[in-house]
């Protein structure tokens, strides 16, 4: 940590990237939620419907992961940039 | 029907093809052409070894029995992959910077390069992977059985195991540079990943469009089939999803391809969506194949083999062969990677530590370590496969494939708390991790693994039903009275709950060793400092000994290159760098890439005499630093003081020089002052002595001149004496409280007795002020100022105005005349000794009056200053008033 005071607000681009990282962190929880939801309604429902639901949800998650991962691929989280919770946002 | 021999020939051809691929790859890799070898696609495909023969055959069987539940096995890994930013990215970063060789190495390294943790995780991994390898053998054997029912299943399994062992030894330990990535293997795995995906999709397409007649018909068949309704068991659904995700991270082979073989961190970003896509595709046709299989095959048919038997039933021998190759690919790739990963762990964490401790002379005196490493790895591969075969041979054998896979999953998932806790929580300690893994392992053995071996193999049927010694609370499948739970969910729940609890409590209550804390900080904050923590103190080992050892592990060329590079960095030539802690650190990391962190640490420790850093060392270093800083600040203070003293000395010197000049000036002035009256006295007394004819008038005149001059001399001497007394502070002051107007009266009278007349204006009412002072001395000052005014005022009608003002405890006396005043540049000089403006000696002054006045006022705690801008010469005298006695 250096003594230089962190800026309170970030440039728009950096801000977007930070939010993208947040999305990347959130995605697995969303995935778990989506995959667990059938436990509430699936019992007795048709396998065909379940098949459609699961694979559609799966495909949507993959697309979201793709959209998030592409811009994040070249982010180098050196010096704790991505993991310091005390940073400005 | 395909003949057994044809099948065997195809298999061998396929194996030869893989061998060729691997061989060519490594040839290209050695030529430096690694760009396409290390692409995100290859990385993604290598991760697909998650999909083993269990997926290939077992998923269809699973779906035929339980419907959609099979998909949880792929949902968990999907969640882990799309959450790469959270966990996997960190694992890969740690693995790359710390040169982690296996999951056991990871755990051991995190918890202070602990050999014990390495052994524990290795045992867990071996026990957990054995059923899995058995599973692959079983699936291949069953697949062979489909084509050649006359074959002996046990013998087939044996030969497959032998074949895979040879195959893996050739592939996995072909490299003598054991810390290099296995490029050939990875490419072979990627090829096999494509084969199994294509094969399964081909069967799926055939089943949906070739057998069922399109999607609509397939849906109709599905709705009519026994698995048409979704029997959701919520607890199993959630548990299996979680378990699959955990296993995805913890399975030794998965860790190997995800972390150890990772060549570029950015590939993870691609894999984060590409691997889920692969998983989606490979599970897409599972339900259709299962439903169609259930619909068209006889009831006795094994659903695990629908992928093979359905095409065969429709006479599609080519497709069946492709499916067989897919299953074979899935089985072989899993076994190859799993046994490479396991053999690395076994040789690094079990064989090498034992071998090291057996070498009493220390590592540097021993033989070639590399041969030991490679031999132990080859033996480990054989051993792992032998274990798998034995498990296959003596376990239930006919048990459903999926069940065996899940048992293995629960076993390896016991590493999860220590792994995830280790990279996110600095407080996780070796004791906690060891306790957690051990407890989880034992609970898993007791509640799941041993019961799975059959009712009477290890645990008796009575123990299973009533608990050991009839203690119902300890029944393996209803621990602590938790009944009616699915056995798998029960085992997952208890093993991971107790594991996490032990891990947490153990970590809270224990105190980590220094190395452990360093490693913990490094792992948790891996993005902040990617360098590893310093683990070595200053040592006095010879670089040559280190080189000898390093050559035996890394190979002569690599070790020498490393040493030369290190020496060059230190600015030295030759092969032997200075043995600095940095160098030891670097060497250790290189070695740990070959033999694991714990072993590398131990080997270096043997040679360097165990100069690892200790708390005492750290504290001593901290102390020394603090002392040095203290000394430095003291030095700075001293130098500042010296500067100050030097400055003071310079000032004093200047003052002395000035004083000396002043003294010289004073002496010449005083001789001059004394000489003038003396000259006239001598001249006139000579006249009086020699001239007899002087008239009485002249005689009187000359005598009076002599008299005047001698009086002037006396006055001069008196003043000098007075000044010297005042300046030396030897003057005695007679303090008294008296009225200022009385003193002024006295002074004015005395001054008026002098020659010149001056009109003095006073306001008597202002002057009734009591002052506490020496009245005679104050009067002296006043007389001096008044008579000066009388003498030097150049106005036609000289006037002196005396104003007295009391403000607070100070009394101010302003004496202002109506002359032309004193020029500005002379105002500073008038208080100096012998300062006279112009030649006014006739006035009879000694030139010491104001100097004496200033000294007197200073002694009386007052002051006398020239007051400019008043129209004439003006002096302001200030002195303290008497305490609260204003009139």
Interface residues (C-beta under 8 A of the other chain):
Chain A: X21 X24 X25 X27 X28 X29 X31 X32 X35 X36 X38 X39 X42 X43 X44 X45 X46 X47 X48 X49 X50 X51 X54 X55 X58 X59 X61 X62 X63 X64 X65 X66 X69 X70 X72 X73 X74 X77 X78 X79 X80 X81 X82 X83 X84
Chain B: X67 X68 X71 X72 X75 X78 X79 X80 X81 X82 X83 X84 X85 X86 X89 X219 X222 X223 X227 X228 X229 X230 X231 X232 X234 X237 X238 X241 X266 X269 X270 X272 X273 X276 X277 X280 X284 X287 X525 X527 X528 X530
